[in-house]
Amino acid sequence: MWDHRPTADELLDARTGAGWTPTATSTRDGEVVMGHACKLVLPARPAPER
């Protein structure tokens, strides 16, 4: 698929281009996307009801 070693940005672009979306992790500070995918701007999710 690649004729070179892909960069992290290229891999992320390929994944999102194929329909992948990151899963947020619940933390004390709320939902957080971790890793290189944290660079993505995701639609806001409604805050959970307490």
C-alpha positions in Angstrom: 0.0 0.0 0.0 2.8 2.4 0.8 6.0 3.0 -1.2 7.6 4.5 1.8 7.3 4.3 5.6 4.1 6.3 6.3 4.2 9.2 8.8 1.8 9.2 11.7 -0.2 11.9 9.9 -0.5 9.8 6.7 -1.7 6.8 8.7 -4.3 8.9 10.5 -5.5 10.4 7.2 -5.8 6.9 5.7 -7.7 5.6 8.7 -10.2 8.6 8.8 -10.5 8.4 5.0 -11.7 4.8 5.3 -14.3 5.9 7.8 -12.5 5.2 11.1 -13.3 7.5 14.0 -11.4 7.6 17.3 -13.1 6.5 20.5 -12.9 8.9 23.4 -11.7 7.6 26.8 -13.6 8.7 30.0 -11.3 10.5 32.3 -11.8 12.7 35.4 -11.6 15.7 33.0 -14.3 14.2 30.7 -14.1 12.5 27.4 -10.6 12.6 25.9 -9.3 11.3 22.6 -5.7 10.1 23.3 -2.7 9.4 21.1 -2.0 10.9 17.7 -5.8 11.0 17.0 -6.2 13.8 19.5 -5.2 16.1 16.7 -8.5 15.6 15.1 -11.3 18.1 15.6 -14.4 16.0 16.5 -18.0 17.0 16.7 -19.0 18.0 20.3 -20.8 15.3 22.2 -23.6 16.3 24.7 -22.5 16.1 28.3 -23.8 13.0 30.1 -26.7 13.6 32.5 -25.8 13.1 36.1 
